[in-house]
Amino acid sequence: MDKEAYHDVKISFGRCLVNGDLIQKFYERFLDCDPRLPFMFENTDFSEQRELLSHSINLAILFAGGSEKGKEGLSKVRKSHSKKELNIPPKMYPLWINSFLETVKEMDDQLDEKVLGEWTEVLNIAVNYIKDGYDS
């Protein structure tokens, strides 16, 4: 694993967290983007969910950089989001990625095109791994 992999994304994530409630704003945006989503989250404990998502974003960054710890953590997300468990359809993930990226754009006042491209890469790598486990 390259310890410097996606360093700028890690810094951007930190800025987003310092500049406000990134995770809360993300969920507001995400749940508003499709009428099916609020139903999917109706029994969700959002204080726990916010912590899980923050941790999962860190895992996604590590995973994209080739970390075994990142892969181990995302493997749990992959399993929990599969058809057999939470049944998160793969077609929902582009909404998730777009909502997250739009929230990063709002929250990181130093974001540039290079780092936005790296964010997009990180999220796509992680989400593709999770989606590939849907039928497992």
MDAnalysis code that builds the backbone (N, CA, C; Angstrom):
import MDAnalysis as mda
import numpy as np

u = mda.Universe.empty(408, n_residues=136, atom_resindex=np.repeat(np.arange(136), 3), trajectory=True)
u.add_TopologyAttr("name", ["N", "CA", "C"] * 136)
u.add_TopologyAttr("resid", np.arange(1, 137))
u.add_TopologyAttr("resname", ["MET", "ASP", "LYS", "GLU", "ALA", "TYR", "HIS", "ASP", "VAL", "LYS", "ILE", "SER", "PHE", "GLY", "ARG", "CYS", "LEU", "VAL", "ASN", "GLY", "ASP", "LEU", "ILE", "GLN", "LYS", "PHE", "TYR", "GLU", "ARG", "PHE", "LEU", "ASP", "CYS", "ASP", "PRO", "ARG", "LEU", "PRO", "PHE", "MET", "PHE", "GLU", "ASN", "THR", "ASP", "PHE", "SER", "GLU", "GLN", "ARG", "GLU", "LEU", "LEU", "SER", "HIS", "SER", "ILE", "ASN", "LEU", "ALA", "ILE", "LEU", "PHE", "ALA", "GLY", "GLY", "SER", "GLU", "LYS", "GLY", "LYS", "GLU", "GLY", "LEU", "SER", "LYS", "VAL", "ARG", "LYS", "SER", "HIS", "SER", "LYS", "LYS", "GLU", "LEU", "ASN", "ILE", "PRO", "PRO", "LYS", "MET", "TYR", "PRO", "LEU", "TRP", "ILE", "ASN", "SER", "PHE", "LEU", "GLU", "THR", "VAL", "LYS", "GLU", "MET", "ASP", "ASP", "GLN", "LEU", "ASP", "GLU", "LYS", "VAL", "LEU", "GLY", "GLU", "TRP", "THR", "GLU", "VAL", "LEU", "ASN", "ILE", "ALA", "VAL", "ASN", "TYR", "ILE", "LYS", "ASP", "GLY", "TYR", "ASP", "SER"])
u.atoms.positions = np.array([
    [0.838, -1.189, 0.000],
    [0.000, 0.000, 0.000],
    [0.874, 1.240, 0.000],
    [0.495, 2.200, -0.786],
    [1.172, 3.488, -0.841],
    [0.585, 4.392, 0.246],
    [1.395, 4.715, 1.260],
    [0.898, 5.532, 2.373],
    [0.461, 6.919, 1.933],
    [0.953, 7.366, 0.807],
    [0.578, 8.685, 0.298],
    [-0.608, 8.624, -0.669],
    [-1.082, 7.414, -0.956],
    [-2.195, 7.276, -1.889],
    [-3.403, 8.049, -1.373],
    [-3.927, 8.880, -2.224],
    [-5.122, 9.655, -1.929],
    [-4.961, 10.555, -0.701],
    [-3.731, 11.002, -0.483],
    [-3.454, 11.918, 0.632],
    [-4.340, 13.166, 0.538],
    [-4.482, 13.721, -0.665],
    [-5.284, 14.938, -0.831],
    [-6.759, 14.689, -0.524],
    [-7.241, 13.481, -0.791],
    [-8.625, 13.133, -0.455],
    [-8.782, 13.072, 1.063],
    [-7.801, 12.496, 1.736],
    [-7.845, 12.447, 3.208],
    [-7.896, 13.852, 3.791],
    [-7.081, 14.746, 3.247],
    [-7.053, 16.135, 3.726],
    [-8.388, 16.813, 3.423],
    [-8.922, 16.593, 2.239],
    [-10.220, 17.156, 1.862],
    [-11.316, 16.652, 2.798],
    [-11.301, 15.360, 3.097],
    [-12.290, 14.786, 4.013],
    [-12.195, 15.470, 5.372],
    [-10.988, 15.682, 5.853],
    [-10.794, 16.384, 7.114],
    [-11.365, 17.796, 7.070],
    [-11.110, 18.514, 5.974],
    [-11.659, 19.876, 5.842],
    [-13.183, 19.849, 5.859],
    [-13.756, 18.872, 5.155],
    [-15.215, 18.754, 5.122],
    [-15.780, 18.537, 6.522],
    [-15.121, 17.706, 7.299],
    [-15.598, 17.427, 8.649],
    [-15.455, 18.641, 9.556],
    [-14.379, 19.388, 9.375],
    [-14.148, 20.583, 10.193],
    [-15.108, 21.710, 9.810],
    [-15.449, 21.800, 8.536],
    [-16.275, 22.903, 8.042],
    [-17.763, 22.741, 8.321],
    [-18.166, 21.656, 8.927],
    [-19.579, 21.447, 9.231],
    [-19.901, 19.975, 9.270],
    [-21.164, 19.688, 9.347],
    [-21.596, 18.298, 9.455],
    [-21.768, 17.681, 8.066],
    [-20.647, 17.278, 7.495],
    [-20.626, 16.678, 6.165],
    [-21.619, 15.522, 6.054],
    [-21.599, 14.642, 7.027],
    [-22.398, 13.425, 6.940],
    [-23.889, 13.762, 7.011],
    [-24.264, 14.655, 7.903],
    [-25.670, 15.083, 8.007],
    [-26.134, 15.729, 6.704],
    [-25.313, 16.626, 6.170],
    [-25.678, 17.304, 4.921],
    [-25.772, 16.306, 3.764],
    [-24.854, 15.347, 3.763],
    [-24.921, 14.309, 2.732],
    [-26.249, 13.568, 2.797],
    [-26.645, 13.121, 4.000],
    [-27.884, 12.350, 4.102],
    [-29.102, 13.180, 3.722],
    [-29.102, 14.454, 4.061],
    [-30.215, 15.316, 3.645],
    [-30.300, 15.354, 2.123],
    [-29.171, 15.557, 1.475],
    [-29.131, 15.618, 0.006],
    [-29.507, 14.254, -0.594],
    [-28.914, 13.207, -0.071],
    [-29.129, 11.866, -0.612],
    [-30.592, 11.446, -0.493],
    [-31.192, 11.630, 0.658],
    [-32.570, 11.189, 0.863],
    [-33.571, 12.009, 0.050],
    [-33.166, 13.213, -0.344],
    [-34.033, 14.057, -1.175],
    [-33.912, 13.757, -2.666],
    [-32.926, 12.965, -3.065],
    [-32.670, 12.810, -4.504],
    [-33.509, 11.726, -5.161],
    [-34.185, 10.898, -4.380],
    [-35.006, 9.843, -4.967],
    [-36.095, 9.469, -3.959],
    [-37.343, 9.410, -4.381],
    [-38.435, 9.134, -3.436],
    [-38.383, 7.743, -2.794],
    [-37.613, 6.823, -3.355],
    [-37.497, 5.481, -2.758],
    [-36.577, 5.453, -1.546],
    [-35.684, 6.424, -1.473],
    [-34.648, 6.364, -0.442],
    [-35.154, 6.545, 0.991],
    [-36.025, 7.511, 1.277],
    [-36.478, 7.636, 2.673],
    [-37.075, 6.335, 3.213],
    [-37.803, 5.619, 2.365],
    [-38.383, 4.338, 2.770],
    [-37.291, 3.330, 3.141],
    [-36.206, 3.329, 2.379],
    [-35.111, 2.386, 2.632],
    [-34.416, 2.671, 3.961],
    [-34.533, 3.906, 4.439],
    [-33.856, 4.303, 5.666],
    [-34.820, 4.532, 6.837],
    [-36.070, 4.105, 6.694],
    [-37.071, 4.458, 7.699],
    [-36.786, 3.898, 9.103],
    [-36.095, 2.800, 9.211],
    [-35.790, 2.228, 10.530],
    [-34.335, 2.433, 10.934],
    [-33.697, 3.436, 10.348],
    [-32.276, 3.669, 10.567],
    [-32.047, 4.590, 11.756],
    [-31.114, 4.207, 12.594],
    [-30.635, 5.066, 13.678],
    [-29.566, 5.962, 13.065],
    [-29.920, 7.211, 12.795],
    [-29.013, 8.067, 12.041],
    [-27.791, 8.507, 12.826],
    [-27.842, 8.525, 14.138],
    [-26.607, 8.861, 14.866],
    [-25.585, 7.742, 14.657],
    [-26.035, 6.514, 14.686],
    [-25.140, 5.380, 14.410],
    [-24.741, 5.357, 12.935],
    [-25.689, 5.630, 12.055],
    [-25.430, 5.609, 10.621],
    [-24.383, 6.645, 10.227],
    [-24.435, 7.825, 10.841],
    [-23.437, 8.862, 10.530],
    [-22.035, 8.393, 10.914],
    [-21.915, 7.744, 12.062],
    [-20.612, 7.215, 12.473],
    [-20.137, 6.128, 11.515],
    [-21.050, 5.248, 11.135],
    [-20.694, 4.169, 10.209],
    [-20.236, 4.724, 8.862],
    [-20.934, 5.737, 8.365],
    [-20.551, 6.291, 7.067],
    [-19.193, 6.976, 7.141],
    [-18.971, 7.726, 8.198],
    [-17.668, 8.389, 8.348],
    [-16.543, 7.351, 8.356],
    [-16.743, 6.283, 9.097],
    [-15.756, 5.205, 9.144],
    [-15.606, 4.547, 7.765],
    [-16.728, 4.336, 7.085],
    [-16.693, 3.700, 5.764],
    [-15.971, 4.555, 4.729],
    [-16.087, 5.872, 4.841],
    [-15.365, 6.749, 3.913],
    [-13.863, 6.580, 4.137],
    [-13.443, 6.519, 5.382],
    [-12.027, 6.272, 5.666],
    [-11.596, 4.928, 5.096],
    [-12.428, 3.916, 5.250],
    [-12.109, 2.595, 4.692],
    [-12.026, 2.646, 3.170],
    [-12.923, 3.393, 2.540],
    [-12.914, 3.511, 1.078],
    [-11.612, 4.136, 0.596],
    [-11.145, 5.150, 1.311],
    [-9.882, 5.799, 0.940],
    [-8.732, 4.814, 1.083],
    [-8.715, 4.082, 2.183],
    [-7.671, 3.078, 2.394],
    [-7.742, 1.982, 1.330],
    [-8.944, 1.502, 1.058],
    [-9.141, 0.440, 0.068],
    [-8.639, 0.872, -1.308],
    [-9.009, 2.073, -1.714],
    [-8.585, 2.571, -3.025],
    [-7.069, 2.665, -3.116],
    [-6.425, 2.896, -1.969],
    [-4.972, 2.966, -1.938],
    [-4.291, 1.616, -1.805],
    [-5.075, 0.540, -1.765],
    [-4.507, -0.798, -1.723],
    [-4.314, -1.384, -0.339],
    [-4.918, -0.787, 0.672],
    [-4.750, -1.260, 2.048],
    [-5.569, -2.516, 2.335],
    [-4.943, -3.471, 2.994],
    [-5.657, -4.673, 3.431],
    [-6.697, -4.327, 4.494],
    [-6.373, -3.389, 5.367],
    [-7.337, -2.948, 6.390],
    [-8.573, -2.365, 5.708],
    [-8.360, -1.567, 4.665],
    [-9.477, -1.017, 3.908],
    [-10.316, -2.109, 3.269],
    [-9.645, -3.109, 2.699],
    [-10.375, -4.210, 2.058],
    [-11.154, -5.021, 3.091],
    [-10.531, -5.282, 4.221],
    [-11.202, -6.040, 5.278],
    [-12.474, -5.319, 5.732],
    [-12.359, -4.017, 5.951],
    [-13.516, -3.236, 6.400],
    [-14.597, -3.144, 5.337],
    [-14.199, -2.889, 4.099],
    [-15.192, -2.774, 3.029],
    [-15.820, -4.119, 2.701],
    [-15.127, -5.207, 2.999],
    [-15.720, -6.530, 2.796],
    [-16.953, -6.698, 3.676],
    [-16.918, -6.123, 4.871],
    [-18.083, -6.173, 5.771],
    [-19.225, -5.343, 5.206],
    [-18.907, -4.175, 4.654],
    [-19.927, -3.334, 4.028],
    [-20.507, -4.058, 2.816],
    [-19.643, -4.642, 2.027],
    [-20.064, -5.391, 0.831],
    [-21.060, -6.486, 1.213],
    [-20.743, -7.234, 2.258],
    [-21.612, -8.320, 2.706],
    [-22.936, -7.770, 3.236],
    [-22.877, -6.721, 4.048],
    [-24.107, -6.185, 4.650],
    [-25.024, -5.541, 3.608],
    [-24.467, -5.058, 2.500],
    [-25.268, -4.399, 1.472],
    [-25.733, -5.357, 0.369],
    [-25.392, -6.629, 0.510],
    [-25.742, -7.622, -0.518],
    [-27.249, -7.889, -0.537],
    [-27.653, -8.598, -1.573],
    [-29.066, -8.963, -1.738],
    [-29.580, -9.748, -0.539],
    [-28.727, -10.585, 0.054],
    [-29.129, -11.434, 1.176],
    [-29.324, -10.650, 2.478],
    [-28.698, -9.494, 2.587],
    [-28.799, -8.745, 3.843],
    [-29.620, -7.472, 3.646],
    [-28.996, -6.319, 3.485],
    [-29.755, -5.068, 3.348],
    [-30.400, -4.892, 1.978],
    [-29.949, -5.656, 0.992],
    [-30.509, -5.631, -0.360],
    [-30.496, -4.215, -0.950],
    [-29.296, -3.633, -1.018],
    [-29.125, -2.314, -1.631],
    [-28.870, -2.530, -3.125],
    [-29.851, -2.218, -3.967],
    [-29.693, -2.468, -5.408],
    [-28.536, -1.651, -5.997],
    [-27.730, -2.269, -6.848],
    [-26.601, -1.570, -7.456],
    [-26.983, -0.258, -8.156],
    [-28.209, -0.168, -8.678],
    [-28.621, 1.047, -9.388],
    [-28.743, 2.262, -8.463],
    [-28.723, 2.048, -7.152],
    [-28.826, 3.160, -6.202],
    [-27.476, 3.842, -5.955],
    [-26.400, 3.159, -6.236],
    [-25.082, 3.698, -5.895],
    [-24.688, 4.969, -6.644],
    [-25.053, 5.129, -7.919],
    [-24.728, 6.417, -8.552],
    [-25.365, 7.608, -7.833],
    [-26.567, 7.420, -7.305],
    [-27.211, 8.484, -6.522],
    [-26.380, 8.793, -5.278],
    [-25.884, 7.745, -4.650],
    [-25.062, 7.895, -3.447],
    [-23.779, 8.662, -3.774],
    [-23.095, 8.225, -4.830],
    [-21.833, 8.873, -5.216],
    [-22.076, 10.341, -5.565],
    [-23.081, 10.610, -6.395],
    [-23.348, 11.989, -6.794],
    [-23.691, 12.859, -5.592],
    [-24.493, 12.345, -4.679],
    [-24.859, 13.104, -3.482],
    [-23.637, 13.380, -2.619],
    [-22.776, 12.387, -2.498],
    [-21.583, 12.585, -1.673],
    [-20.656, 13.617, -2.308],
    [-20.429, 13.504, -3.605],
    [-19.545, 14.453, -4.281],
    [-20.107, 15.875, -4.228],
    [-21.399, 16.029, -4.400],
    [-22.010, 17.366, -4.309],
    [-21.839, 17.944, -2.906],
    [-21.908, 17.095, -1.902],
    [-21.733, 17.560, -0.529],
    [-20.281, 17.940, -0.274],
    [-19.341, 17.173, -0.799],
    [-17.930, 17.523, -0.680],
    [-17.677, 18.885, -1.333],
    [-18.255, 19.096, -2.512],
    [-18.089, 20.383, -3.201],
    [-18.589, 21.537, -2.328],
    [-19.677, 21.293, -1.627],
    [-20.248, 22.319, -0.744],
    [-19.381, 22.551, 0.492],
    [-18.811, 21.488, 1.019],
    [-18.152, 21.563, 2.329],
    [-16.654, 21.865, 2.279],
    [-15.988, 21.536, 1.184],
    [-14.539, 21.750, 1.097],
    [-14.274, 23.016, 0.288],
    [-13.956, 24.085, 0.996],
    [-13.749, 25.377, 0.342],
    [-12.423, 25.454, -0.421],
    [-11.593, 24.412, -0.331],
    [-10.332, 24.387, -1.071],
    [-10.310, 23.316, -2.160],
    [-11.440, 22.702, -2.403],
    [-11.529, 21.626, -3.386],
    [-11.197, 22.142, -4.783],
    [-10.358, 21.391, -5.493],
    [-10.065, 21.722, -6.887],
    [-10.406, 20.504, -7.760],
    [-10.295, 20.667, -9.056],
    [-10.668, 19.602, -9.988],
    [-9.831, 18.338, -9.791],
    [-8.566, 18.491, -9.461],
    [-7.688, 17.338, -9.245],
    [-8.199, 16.487, -8.078],
    [-8.472, 17.143, -6.970],
    [-8.922, 16.409, -5.779],
    [-10.339, 15.869, -5.987],
    [-11.180, 16.613, -6.672],
    [-12.517, 16.108, -6.980],
    [-12.412, 14.841, -7.839],
    [-11.489, 14.838, -8.777],
    [-11.261, 13.639, -9.587],
    [-10.792, 12.464, -8.739],
    [-9.934, 12.741, -7.762],
    [-9.476, 11.679, -6.864],
    [-10.613, 11.171, -5.986],
    [-11.451, 12.088, -5.506],
    [-12.636, 11.672, -4.730],
    [-13.503, 10.741, -5.586],
    [-13.738, 11.131, -6.809],
    [-14.568, 10.332, -7.711],
    [-13.960, 8.942, -7.899],
    [-12.659, 8.899, -8.076],
    [-11.961, 7.621, -8.243],
    [-12.098, 6.751, -6.997],
    [-11.845, 7.319, -5.835],
    [-11.954, 6.580, -4.569],
    [-13.349, 5.997, -4.405],
    [-14.361, 6.834, -4.581],
    [-15.731, 6.377, -4.372],
    [-16.124, 5.310, -5.390],
    [-15.710, 5.474, -6.632],
    [-16.032, 4.462, -7.643],
    [-15.336, 3.138, -7.377],
    [-14.097, 3.180, -6.962],
    [-13.371, 1.939, -6.640],
    [-14.087, 1.204, -5.509],
    [-14.423, 1.928, -4.453],
    [-15.075, 1.311, -3.294],
    [-16.469, 0.809, -3.643],
    [-17.242, 1.634, -4.317],
    [-18.618, 1.255, -4.655],
    [-18.644, 0.087, -5.635],
    [-17.747, 0.068, -6.594],
    [-17.714, -1.068, -7.511],
    [-17.417, -2.367, -6.772],
    [-16.543, -2.299, -5.795],
    [-16.244, -3.487, -4.980],
    [-17.497, -3.927, -4.215],
    [-18.210, -2.975, -3.630],
    [-19.416, -3.303, -2.883],
    [-20.484, -3.859, -3.820],
    [-20.692, -3.213, -4.969],
    [-21.699, -3.685, -5.921],
    [-21.381, -5.073, -6.443],
    [-20.108, -5.377, -6.633],
    [-19.725, -6.694, -7.133],
    [-20.104, -7.817, -6.172],
    [-20.374, -7.498, -4.940],
    [-20.779, -8.508, -3.960],
    [-22.281, -8.613, -3.781],
    [-23.044, -7.868, -4.560],
    [-24.499, -7.833, -4.377],
    [-25.138, -9.215, -4.431],
    [-24.764, -10.022, -5.389],
    [-25.377, -11.340, -5.557],
    [-24.708, -12.444, -4.743],
    [-23.710, -12.113, -3.985],
    [-22.970, -13.132, -3.199],
    [-23.789, -13.641, -2.037],
])
